[in-house]
Amino acid sequence: MSLAAPAGPTVRLVPPTSSTSPIPHASERGTTLVTDRVLTRVVGRAAGEAAGTTGRDRSVLGVRVGGRVDARARVVVDGDRVIARVSTSVEYPVPVRQVARRIREAVSARVHEMTGMTVDRVDVEIAAFDRPEELVTASGRRRIL
């Protein structure tokens, strides 16, 4: 069995010539600005994804309205340095120190990965303990024993 070349025009790739201008340095191409709001969302999402956390109850004016949200986060930015404060709930009986360590590691890694910024400190506030049976059931309702 032999393979014949398909009929039609032939495409030939030609390397760029020296007359092509080089790519300008990054500082000459523009700037990228990451707002505090975006950093706050990155920190909250990363903290909520850490093992042992359960996020926070959704509430309006302090009244629970059902559902869960990511961890609450606040950031202070100074140049490319970040200080973060995270408030979240933790599964009971998971050791709080281990969860706090996981949150700090996740936040630091995610912020650096997504923005290139360095996280100097992550303060973790444990707002509540959630028992597994208190979490949202498959029907979307909370079950409390």
SULBELCOR-V553323 format. One record per run of one state. SS is the DSSP state (H for helix, E for strand, L for the rest). FROM is the first residue (numbers start at 0). LEN is the number of residues. Records with the same first field share a line. If there is no record, write none. Layout:
SS: FROM-LEN + FROM-LEN
This chain:
L: 0-25 + 29-6 + 49-3 + 60-2 + 69-2 + 78-2 + 92-3 + 115-2 + 134-1 + 136-5 + 142-3
H: 25-4 + 35-14 + 95-20 + 131-3
E: 52-8 + 62-7 + 71-7 + 80-12 + 117-14 + 135-1 + 141-1
